[in-house]
Amino acid sequence: MQKWIQKFLVASVAVITLGVITPSHAIWEGILDHNSNAKAQFSDNPTSQQTKYIETQYETVISTEDETSFEDYAFAAAKEQAYLKFGSRVGPQISSEFDDVIFPKIQEAIEMTVQRLDDETTKSLGITENPSGNYAEKIFHVFNTASGQDLIRFHVRTENRPFEGYYYNFHYHTYEDNFTAHNNLGEIYWSKNTPPKWLS
């Protein structure tokens, strides 16, 4: 009977926490073992102490995961989508300046936008894949997976300035002003020669 209860409890915790917590066998042996050694580890009220320990462990793991999970995912996905857009011809030429100047501002824009959202929306965020090719601007969008609505759009525009050459203008648009304003992230100079198409 004890083995059945132990298996049930382990399965319940795994289902309730969606696999975030892998139950420690020491906890379950302490809860279910009725010999004197196991009872000596706990106070007069072992059930409340064990429950308190399990809840504390669960809260610590979940809160740590939830605070950083979307940002970590977004930063990795953002860099991946940017380098996918740059392709093998543009990427090596602008990568160091992009990493040092532009990408930290992309991270900051994502963090500021996410901080203004409610918890329910934050749990439903995603990053679009397949950046635009040719000379189109789209790098990636942060969107609500539940509603399909974009929240923030990251773009790069190729600008030809007479007597200067070509620049890559990185900017973003947000849902807060219906994507009308250009929020500048910075520029990277290419050269006087026409740059290759994106994704090439």
Secondary structure, 3 states (H helix, E strand, C coil): CHHHHHHHHHHHHHHHCCCCCCCCHHHHHHHHCCCHHHHHCCCCCHHHHHHHHHHHHHHHHHHHHHHHHHHHHHHHHHHHHHHHHHHHHHHHHHHHHHHHHHHHHHHHHHHHHHHCCCHHHHCCEEECCCCCCECCCEEEEEEECCCCCEEEEEEEEEEEECCCEEEEEEEEEEHHHCCCCCEEEEEEECCCCCCCCECC
